[in-house]
Amino acid sequence: MHDFLSMPAGRARFLRLAGAAMVALGLAACGGEESQAQQGGGQQQRPPIPVDVMSVDPHRVSVFSEYPGRVEGQRTVQVLARVEGVLLERHYTEGQIVEKGDLLYNIDPKPFQATVNQRKAELGSARASLNQAQRQWSRTRQLYEADAISEAERDQALSELETARAAVDQAQANLDSAEIDLGYTTVNAPLTGVTSLREIDEGALVSNGTRLTTITQLDPVKVLFALPENDAIARGKALSAMGDETTNDKTREATIILPDGSEFPVKGVVDFTQSTINPDTGTVQLRATVDNPDNGLMPGRYVRARIRLETRENGIVVPEQAVSDGNQGTQVYVVADGKAKAVDVDLGPTVEEGRLINDGLSAGDRVITSGLGQVTPDAPVKVKSDGSGGSEEGTRGGGGGSGMGRAGSEDDDGGLAAADLPALRLTPREPLTAVVHDDTYAVNGQRNR
């Protein structure tokens, strides 16, 4: 003991740390053996796999599908010149929305006004001739009744009266025709819609049939799309089975999907279904009419139309992630007697809730919806309960730390009772490290440097 006390401070410190290191290595070896024993025991018994499940509940399911389509105006009208003349003025801006009756063009009216004046004069002359024929007929009839003239003279006067009446009718018709042509010199919008680019410039000579512009009606619009043969037949059968419900708005409803994936806010109505299948494409043409108050659907735009194909009264739907590929085809896992059981299923179309199952599942089956990456046939599973928590690893970690503290507090032999052991990292996963916070140590109750 005297020799130890007479040692230099550096050598005493070395012996102190060496002793602590030997204690730590012994504890680390014991901890490693315990960890290996625990791992060996885990390999012998596979723990149940925690999974989520859903119970099969048959219910009414609507099957929808989407089809590409193209927007067309409700009506597209080519505005044509109806008379020949010089185009004087255009009264609209290209691409502008015009209302029905708005003035679009003026064609030089002077030649047509002159024709109207001429026809009016002809009508006046014909009426004057008619008046003369009526007076002549009145005198002739009186003379004939007095046996003053022959029957032939009477017939002549009557023929002249009838001819004068016909001349008046013809002159009136000529005047009406001239006035119609004069009216054609002002070109008005035949419907409300958007105008196209002009087809001809002002000052040009136009003739009957010259196209001036095109107007497309934007509200409402039509969406034309086609159904494959099988879908069209399925929809036809479903509508036939529904009977009176085919007049229901929901049955004929069409949702328009825009190119960015969003839904157009106004629903359309399927108002036409072609009665024959196109032999070239094998499809059936449908048309949906959609109100377009803000002109959000432009003619020529490509969209998708979502319609209801059928409704199943006792449909079974599972989440998409519950379906996997098996040896015999598609399958799902159900929980039976605490184990995972693979069940082959016949898949139907995709619906909003997931995937429709045609055959393979029954009401009350508990379908596994999570943890499928670890699930195998007949593997033990444990259905996770709501609100469960806690971590077993955290508990084990706390116990390890306490054990190390107790081990470090042992051994006061050789004057090392006050060694700074809490600063040692003694877990089996980390290297031995000593951190000396102070050069002071105790020997026989005395503090030394």
C-alpha positions as CSV (number, residue, x, y, z in Angstrom):
1,M,0.0,0.0,0.0
2,H,2.9,2.3,0.7
3,D,4.3,1.7,-2.7
4,F,1.0,2.6,-4.3
5,L,0.8,5.8,-2.4
6,S,4.3,6.7,-3.4
7,M,3.6,6.2,-7.1
8,P,3.6,9.2,-9.4
9,A,0.1,10.7,-10.2
10,G,0.2,9.6,-13.8
11,R,0.9,6.0,-13.1
12,A,-1.8,5.8,-10.4
13,R,-4.3,7.2,-12.9
14,F,-3.2,4.6,-15.5
15,L,-3.8,1.8,-13.0
16,R,-7.2,3.2,-12.1
17,L,-8.4,3.4,-15.7
18,A,-7.0,0.0,-16.5
19,G,-9.0,-1.6,-13.8
20,A,-12.2,0.1,-14.9
21,A,-11.6,-1.1,-18.5
22,M,-11.3,-4.7,-17.4
23,V,-14.6,-4.5,-15.5
24,A,-16.3,-2.9,-18.6
25,L,-15.0,-5.6,-21.0
26,G,-16.3,-8.3,-18.8
27,L,-19.7,-6.8,-18.6
28,A,-19.7,-6.2,-22.4
29,A,-18.9,-9.9,-23.0
30,C,-21.8,-10.9,-20.8
31,G,-24.2,-8.6,-22.6
32,G,-23.1,-9.9,-26.0
33,E,-23.8,-13.5,-25.0
34,E,-27.3,-12.5,-23.7
35,S,-28.1,-10.7,-26.9
36,Q,-27.1,-13.7,-29.0
37,A,-29.2,-15.9,-26.8
38,Q,-32.2,-13.6,-27.4
39,Q,-31.7,-13.6,-31.2
40,G,-31.4,-17.4,-31.2
41,G,-34.7,-17.7,-29.4
42,G,-36.4,-15.3,-31.9
43,Q,-35.5,-17.5,-34.8
44,Q,-37.1,-20.5,-33.3
45,Q,-40.6,-19.0,-33.1
46,R,-41.9,-16.5,-35.7
47,P,-44.1,-13.8,-34.2
48,P,-47.5,-13.0,-35.7
49,I,-47.5,-10.3,-38.4
50,P,-49.5,-7.2,-37.5
51,V,-52.1,-6.5,-40.2
52,D,-55.2,-4.3,-40.8
53,V,-58.4,-6.0,-42.0
54,M,-61.7,-5.0,-43.4
55,S,-64.9,-7.0,-43.2
56,V,-66.7,-7.7,-46.5
57,D,-70.0,-5.8,-46.6
58,P,-72.0,-6.3,-49.8
59,H,-73.8,-3.0,-50.8
60,R,-75.1,-1.2,-53.8
61,V,-72.2,-0.2,-56.1
62,S,-72.4,2.0,-59.2
63,V,-69.8,1.2,-61.9
64,F,-68.5,4.2,-63.8
65,S,-66.1,4.5,-66.6
66,E,-64.4,7.3,-68.6
67,Y,-64.1,7.7,-72.3
68,P,-62.3,10.2,-74.5
69,G,-64.5,12.8,-76.2
70,R,-64.4,16.0,-78.1
71,V,-66.4,19.2,-77.5
72,E,-68.6,20.6,-80.3
73,G,-70.8,23.6,-80.4
74,Q,-74.5,23.0,-80.1
75,R,-74.8,24.7,-83.5
76,T,-72.3,25.9,-86.0
77,V,-73.6,28.2,-88.7
78,Q,-71.8,29.6,-91.7
79,V,-72.9,33.2,-92.4
80,L,-73.3,33.5,-96.2
81,A,-74.0,36.5,-98.5
82,R,-77.5,36.1,-100.0
83,V,-77.2,38.8,-102.7
84,E,-74.5,40.1,-105.0
85,G,-72.9,43.4,-104.2
86,V,-70.0,45.3,-102.7
87,L,-69.2,44.6,-99.0
88,L,-69.3,48.0,-97.4
89,E,-68.7,47.5,-93.6
90,R,-68.1,44.9,-90.9
91,H,-69.7,45.7,-87.5
92,Y,-68.1,43.1,-85.2
93,T,-64.7,42.1,-83.9
94,E,-63.3,38.7,-84.9
95,G,-63.7,36.2,-82.1
96,Q,-66.3,38.3,-80.4
97,I,-69.4,36.7,-78.9
98,V,-72.5,38.2,-80.7
99,E,-76.1,38.0,-79.9
100,K,-78.8,36.8,-82.2
101,G,-79.9,39.6,-84.5
102,D,-76.7,41.7,-84.1
103,L,-75.6,43.5,-87.3
104,L,-72.6,41.9,-88.8
105,Y,-72.1,43.3,-92.3
106,N,-73.6,45.8,-94.8
107,I,-73.7,45.2,-98.5
108,D,-74.2,48.2,-100.8
109,P,-78.0,48.6,-100.9
110,K,-78.4,51.2,-103.6
111,P,-79.0,48.8,-106.6
112,F,-81.6,46.9,-104.5
113,Q,-83.3,50.1,-103.4
114,A,-83.7,51.1,-107.0
115,T,-85.2,47.8,-107.8
116,V,-87.7,48.2,-105.0
117,N,-88.7,51.6,-106.3
118,Q,-89.2,50.1,-109.7
119,R,-91.4,47.3,-108.4
120,K,-93.5,49.8,-106.5
121,A,-94.1,51.8,-109.7
122,E,-95.1,48.6,-111.5
123,L,-97.5,47.7,-108.7
124,G,-99.1,51.2,-109.0
125,S,-99.6,50.8,-112.7
126,A,-101.1,47.4,-112.3
127,R,-103.6,48.7,-109.7
128,A,-104.6,51.5,-112.1
129,S,-105.2,49.0,-114.8
130,L,-107.3,46.9,-112.4
131,N,-109.4,49.9,-111.6
132,Q,-110.1,50.6,-115.2
133,A,-111.0,47.0,-115.8
134,Q,-113.4,47.0,-112.9
135,R,-115.2,50.1,-114.3
136,Q,-115.3,48.6,-117.7
137,W,-116.8,45.4,-116.3
138,S,-119.5,47.3,-114.4
139,R,-120.7,49.1,-117.5
140,T,-120.5,46.0,-119.7
141,R,-122.5,43.9,-117.2
142,Q,-125.3,46.6,-117.1
143,L,-125.5,46.7,-120.9
144,Y,-125.6,42.9,-121.1
145,E,-128.4,42.7,-118.7
146,A,-130.3,45.2,-120.9
147,D,-129.6,43.0,-124.0
148,A,-127.6,46.0,-125.4
149,I,-124.4,44.0,-126.1
150,S,-123.6,40.4,-127.0
151,E,-122.4,37.7,-124.6
152,A,-118.9,37.8,-126.3
153,E,-118.5,41.4,-125.4
154,R,-119.4,40.6,-121.8
155,D,-116.9,37.8,-121.6
156,Q,-114.2,40.0,-123.0
157,A,-114.7,42.6,-120.3
158,L,-114.7,39.9,-117.6
159,S,-111.3,38.5,-118.9
160,E,-109.8,41.9,-118.9
161,L,-110.8,42.3,-115.2
162,E,-109.3,39.0,-114.2
163,T,-106.1,39.8,-116.1
164,A,-105.8,43.1,-114.3
165,R,-106.2,41.4,-111.0
166,A,-103.5,38.9,-111.8
167,A,-101.2,41.7,-112.9
168,V,-101.6,43.4,-109.5
169,D,-100.7,40.2,-107.7
170,Q,-97.6,39.7,-109.8
171,A,-96.5,43.3,-109.3
172,Q,-97.0,42.8,-105.5
173,A,-94.9,39.6,-105.6
174,N,-92.1,41.4,-107.5
175,L,-92.1,44.1,-105.0
176,D,-91.9,41.7,-102.1
177,S,-88.9,39.9,-103.7
178,A,-87.1,43.2,-104.3
179,E,-87.6,44.2,-100.7
180,I,-86.3,40.8,-99.5
181,D,-83.1,41.3,-101.6
182,L,-82.8,44.8,-100.1
183,G,-83.1,43.2,-96.6
184,Y,-80.3,40.8,-97.4
185,T,-77.9,43.8,-97.8
186,T,-77.8,43.9,-94.0
187,V,-76.3,40.7,-92.6
188,N,-77.4,39.9,-89.0
189,A,-76.3,37.1,-86.6
190,P,-78.6,34.1,-86.9
191,L,-77.8,32.9,-83.4
192,T,-75.9,33.7,-80.3
193,G,-72.3,32.5,-80.4
194,V,-68.7,33.3,-81.1
195,T,-67.5,34.5,-84.5
196,S,-64.6,33.1,-86.4
197,L,-62.0,35.0,-88.5
198,R,-63.4,37.0,-91.3
199,E,-63.5,35.2,-94.7
200,I,-63.5,38.3,-96.9
201,D,-62.5,42.0,-96.5
202,E,-64.6,45.1,-96.8
203,G,-64.7,46.5,-100.3
204,A,-64.8,43.1,-102.0
205,L,-67.5,42.0,-104.3
206,V,-69.6,39.2,-102.9
207,S,-72.2,37.0,-104.6
208,N,-75.0,34.8,-103.5
209,G,-73.3,32.0,-101.4
210,T,-70.1,33.8,-100.4
211,R,-69.1,32.8,-96.9
212,L,-68.6,35.8,-94.7
213,T,-67.9,34.3,-91.2
214,T,-68.8,31.3,-89.0
215,I,-70.7,31.5,-85.7
216,T,-70.6,28.7,-83.1
217,Q,-73.0,28.4,-80.3
218,L,-71.1,27.9,-77.0
219,D,-74.0,27.5,-74.6
220,P,-74.9,24.7,-74.4
221,V,-72.2,22.5,-76.0
222,K,-72.1,18.9,-77.1
223,V,-69.6,16.3,-76.1
224,L,-69.3,13.4,-78.5
225,F,-67.7,10.2,-77.3
226,A,-67.8,6.5,-78.1
227,L,-68.2,3.3,-76.0
228,P,-66.5,0.0,-76.8
229,E,-68.9,-2.7,-77.9
230,N,-68.8,-4.6,-74.6
231,D,-69.4,-1.5,-72.5
232,A,-72.2,-0.4,-74.7
233,I,-73.9,-3.8,-74.4
234,A,-73.4,-3.7,-70.6
235,R,-74.9,-0.3,-70.4
236,G,-77.8,-1.3,-72.6
237,K,-78.6,-4.3,-70.4
238,A,-78.3,-2.3,-67.2
239,L,-80.7,0.4,-68.6
240,S,-83.1,-2.3,-69.7
241,A,-83.1,-3.9,-66.3
242,M,-83.6,-0.6,-64.6
243,G,-86.9,0.0,-66.5
244,D,-88.4,3.3,-65.4
245,E,-85.2,4.5,-63.8
246,T,-83.7,5.1,-67.2
247,T,-85.4,8.5,-67.1
248,N,-83.6,9.3,-63.9
249,D,-81.2,12.2,-64.3
250,K,-78.5,10.3,-62.4
251,T,-78.7,7.5,-65.0
252,R,-78.2,9.8,-67.9
253,E,-75.7,12.0,-66.1
254,A,-72.3,12.6,-67.6
255,T,-69.3,14.1,-65.7
256,I,-66.9,16.0,-67.9
257,I,-63.2,15.6,-67.0
258,L,-60.9,18.3,-68.2
259,P,-57.4,17.7,-69.5
260,D,-55.8,18.7,-66.1
261,G,-57.9,16.1,-64.4
262,S,-60.4,18.4,-62.7
263,E,-64.1,18.1,-63.2
264,F,-66.2,20.6,-65.1
265,P,-68.6,22.1,-62.5
266,V,-71.7,21.5,-64.6
267,K,-73.0,18.0,-65.2
268,G,-74.0,16.9,-68.7
269,V,-76.9,14.8,-69.8
270,V,-76.6,11.9,-72.3
271,D,-79.4,12.7,-74.8
272,F,-78.4,10.5,-77.7
273,T,-77.1,6.9,-78.1
274,Q,-76.5,5.5,-81.5
275,S,-78.6,2.4,-82.2
276,T,-75.9,0.6,-84.3
277,I,-72.3,-0.3,-83.8
278,N,-69.7,1.3,-86.1
279,P,-68.3,-1.6,-88.1
280,D,-65.0,0.2,-88.6
281,T,-64.2,1.0,-85.0
282,G,-66.5,-1.4,-83.1
283,T,-67.9,1.4,-80.9
284,V,-71.2,3.0,-80.2
285,Q,-71.5,6.8,-80.5
286,L,-73.0,8.8,-77.6
287,R,-73.7,12.5,-77.1
288,A,-73.9,14.5,-73.9
289,T,-75.3,18.0,-73.8
290,V,-73.6,20.3,-71.2
291,D,-74.7,23.8,-70.1
292,N,-71.7,26.1,-70.7
293,P,-72.6,29.5,-69.0
294,D,-69.1,30.8,-68.7
295,N,-67.8,29.3,-72.0
296,G,-65.4,27.1,-70.1
297,L,-65.7,24.3,-72.7
298,M,-64.4,25.5,-76.1
299,P,-65.4,23.6,-79.2
300,G,-62.7,21.3,-80.4
301,R,-61.3,20.7,-76.9
302,Y,-60.6,17.1,-76.0
303,V,-62.0,15.9,-72.7
304,R,-63.1,12.7,-71.0
305,A,-66.7,11.8,-70.2
306,R,-67.5,9.7,-67.1
307,I,-70.8,7.9,-67.2
308,R,-72.5,5.1,-65.2
309,L,-72.4,1.8,-66.9
310,E,-74.3,-0.3,-64.4
311,T,-75.4,-0.6,-60.8
312,R,-74.9,-3.8,-58.7
313,E,-77.2,-4.3,-55.7
314,N,-74.9,-6.6,-53.7
315,G,-71.4,-5.6,-54.9
316,I,-68.3,-6.5,-53.0
317,V,-65.5,-4.0,-53.1
318,V,-61.9,-4.2,-51.6
319,P,-59.1,-1.7,-51.6
320,E,-56.7,-1.9,-54.5
321,Q,-53.8,-2.7,-52.2
322,A,-55.5,-5.8,-50.9
323,V,-55.3,-7.5,-54.4
324,S,-52.1,-9.4,-55.3
325,D,-50.9,-11.9,-57.8
326,G,-50.9,-15.6,-56.9
327,N,-49.9,-18.8,-58.5
328,Q,-53.4,-19.3,-60.1
329,G,-54.1,-15.6,-60.8
330,T,-55.3,-12.7,-58.7
331,Q,-55.9,-13.3,-55.0
332,V,-56.6,-11.6,-51.7
333,Y,-55.6,-12.7,-48.1
334,V,-58.3,-13.2,-45.5
335,V,-57.9,-13.9,-41.8
336,A,-59.1,-17.4,-40.7
337,D,-58.3,-18.9,-37.3
338,G,-55.5,-16.4,-36.7
339,K,-53.7,-17.2,-40.0
340,A,-53.5,-15.7,-43.5
341,K,-55.4,-17.6,-46.1
342,A,-55.0,-16.9,-49.8
343,V,-58.3,-16.7,-51.7
344,D,-58.5,-16.6,-55.5
345,V,-60.9,-13.9,-56.8
346,D,-62.4,-12.8,-60.1
347,L,-61.8,-9.1,-60.5
348,G,-64.4,-6.7,-61.8
349,P,-64.0,-3.1,-62.8
350,T,-62.4,-0.4,-60.7
351,V,-64.9,1.8,-58.8
352,E,-64.5,4.8,-56.5
353,E,-64.1,2.7,-53.4
354,G,-61.5,0.2,-54.8
355,R,-61.8,-2.9,-56.9
356,L,-65.1,-4.7,-57.5
357,I,-64.9,-8.5,-56.8
358,N,-67.1,-10.6,-59.1
359,D,-66.5,-13.9,-57.3
360,G,-64.4,-15.4,-54.5
361,L,-65.5,-13.5,-51.4
362,S,-68.6,-13.6,-49.2
363,A,-70.2,-11.3,-46.6
364,G,-68.3,-11.3,-43.4
365,D,-64.8,-12.3,-44.8
366,R,-62.0,-10.4,-43.1
367,V,-59.7,-9.2,-45.9
368,I,-56.1,-8.1,-45.1
369,T,-55.4,-4.6,-46.3
370,S,-51.9,-3.9,-44.9
371,G,-48.7,-5.7,-44.2
372,L,-49.1,-7.8,-47.3
373,G,-45.4,-7.6,-48.1
374,Q,-44.7,-9.9,-45.1
375,V,-47.8,-12.1,-45.4
376,T,-47.6,-15.6,-46.8
377,P,-50.2,-18.4,-46.9
378,D,-50.9,-19.9,-43.4
379,A,-48.6,-17.3,-41.8
380,P,-49.8,-16.3,-38.3
381,V,-51.2,-12.8,-38.2
382,K,-52.4,-10.4,-35.5
383,V,-55.1,-7.9,-36.2
384,K,-54.0,-4.5,-34.9
385,S,-56.4,-3.0,-32.5
386,D,-57.3,0.7,-32.6
387,G,-55.3,2.9,-30.3
388,S,-52.6,0.3,-29.5
389,G,-49.2,1.7,-28.9
390,G,-46.0,1.3,-27.0
391,S,-42.5,0.0,-28.0
392,E,-40.9,-3.0,-26.5
393,E,-37.5,-1.9,-27.7
394,G,-37.7,1.2,-25.5
395,T,-38.3,-0.9,-22.4
396,R,-35.4,-3.2,-23.1
397,G,-33.1,-0.3,-23.7
398,G,-34.0,1.3,-20.3
399,G,-33.2,-2.0,-18.5
400,G,-29.8,-2.2,-20.2
401,G,-28.8,1.2,-19.1
402,S,-29.8,0.5,-15.4
403,G,-27.7,-2.7,-15.5
404,M,-24.7,-0.8,-16.7
405,G,-25.0,1.7,-13.9
406,R,-25.1,-1.0,-11.2
407,A,-22.1,-2.7,-12.7
408,G,-20.2,0.5,-12.7
409,S,-20.8,1.1,-9.0
410,E,-19.2,-2.1,-7.9
411,D,-15.5,-2.8,-6.9
412,D,-13.8,-0.6,-4.3
413,D,-10.8,-2.9,-4.1
414,G,-7.3,-1.5,-4.6
415,G,-8.4,2.1,-3.7
416,L,-10.6,2.5,-6.9
417,A,-13.9,2.9,-5.1
418,A,-14.3,6.5,-6.4
419,A,-13.5,5.7,-10.1
420,D,-15.5,7.9,-12.5
421,L,-17.4,5.0,-14.1
422,P,-20.6,6.8,-15.3
423,A,-18.4,8.4,-18.0
424,L,-17.7,5.0,-19.5
425,R,-19.7,3.7,-22.6
426,L,-20.2,0.0,-21.8
427,T,-22.8,-1.1,-24.3
428,P,-21.8,-4.1,-26.5
429,R,-22.5,-2.0,-29.7
430,E,-20.0,0.8,-29.0
431,P,-16.3,0.8,-28.3
432,L,-15.0,1.3,-24.8
433,T,-14.5,5.0,-24.1
434,A,-13.4,6.8,-20.9
435,V,-14.0,10.4,-20.4
436,V,-12.2,11.8,-17.3
437,H,-13.8,15.0,-16.2
438,D,-11.3,15.7,-13.4
439,D,-7.8,14.6,-12.5
440,T,-8.9,14.3,-8.8
441,Y,-9.2,10.8,-7.4
442,A,-9.6,9.4,-3.8
443,V,-7.2,7.1,-2.0
444,N,-8.1,6.0,1.5
445,G,-10.6,8.8,1.8
446,Q,-8.1,11.5,0.7
447,R,-8.3,13.6,-2.5
448,N,-5.1,13.7,-4.6
449,R,-3.9,15.0,-7.9
